Each structure stands twice: as structure tokens, then as C-alpha cells.
Amino acid sequence: MPAEASFIAAFLVGLLGGVHCVGMCGGIVGALTFGLPADVRASPARVFPYLLAYNLARISAYILAGALMGGLGSLAMDLVAFNAAQQVLQVLAGLFMVMLGLYLAGWWAGLARVEQAGGVIWRRIEPFARRLLPVRSPRQALLLGFLWGWLPCGLVYSTLIWALASGSPAQGALLLLGFGLGTLPNLLLMGVFAAQLGRFLRKPVVRSLAGGAVVLFGVYTAFLPLSHFSV
């Protein structure tokens, strides 16, 4: 898949994953917002720069992780036949996308086990994040947002598997940039309009449409290298 198409697809996965973002990160955004000084909380215009700092730093963490995974994929392709490794990794990425879509739609909860496995890393990072609370400056918000980016999340992990199949650090970073930008509208709006957005994204029809779209994309991602292989 061309880099531009992959970027757009990753953006759409992040955007559609807003259903998951509300459930996964809604409490975090709410706690961070309500932990700000009272004079800041009183004005949405003053809260917004903090929310932007949290989320831009979070996306920076995603980009770093994407570059690392892309580098690992590149190493794997150098060690074995390039085309074979790329096809296997892309099929794996597609399967993770299918599992992610089922998870988003509420049809299958197996991906939650992947998030639990990631808790091993988060337990080492979380004490550093706790020391930054309560947030009193944009600089603190940036540091906390970067640490927040390593929170266990099946949505992120599935996209990282996709980055692994990209075959280069630059492509892996680009994929996670697209994904992160896709999550940005939901999480920025959630900090200001949490109740309204939460009610909308928790509707079964919205969850089903979002999850179904991601499943279809995963099937396409997995099938593409298989079709080339059959030819």
C-alpha cells in the first residue's frame, strides 16, 4: 500500500477508534482537566493549551514507538527474504486490525488481554507520571502527555504491528503520526465536551459502524499480500 494511502488509513483507524479512546482515556483526560488550577478550569480557552500539550506529547510517544517498530521490521526483512517477511508481517497486521475492529464494536474482548500484557511496562512508567500531578504548567503537561503515550492500549498496539510491517523507521513513524492525528479530535473535544461526546460514541450503532469499518480494513490489509502471493 502506498505511503500516502497508509497514512490516511491510519488516520481513519485513529478517528474511528474514538469509541475506544473515550472508554480508555476519558477518565485520564477528566482527571487531568479537573486537576488544573481553578482559574484555568474556569475558562475553556485556558484549558485548551493544556489539552493540546498532553495530546501532542502523547502523539510524539506514538511516533517514537512507530519508528522503533518500523526499525525492527526493517531488521527482520534484512535477515530473511524481503518479500516473504513483508507479506507475513502485513498479514499479521491485518489480523490485528480485524481483532481491533471486533473489539471496538464490542463483539469480542480478546484484545483486552494484549492491553493487560502491556501493563508490565506501564507499571514501571506510572510512578514517574504520578510525580507530575497535579499539573501546574504547560511544561508539566508535555512531560505527562509523553508518558501517557505509553499507556497500554490495544488500539495503539495493533497499529504498532502495522508499523512493524512497514519495513522502515520512517514509515513506522509516519503510520503512528497518522494514527495519532486521527485520535486528536476525539480526545481534544473530550476534554471540553466529555459528556456529549461520550454519549454519542457509546451508542451501539456507532460502535458497530466504527468496529465494522476497521474489520473491513483489516481484511483488506491481510488479503492484499495473499492475493499477490497467489499470483
PyMOL commands that set and color helices and strands:
alter all, ss='L'
color gray80, all
select helices_A, chain A and resi 3-16+18-34+38-41+44-79+82-105+111-131+138-148+154-166+169-201+204-230
alter helices_A, ss='H'
color red, helices_A
deselect
rebuild
show_as cartoon
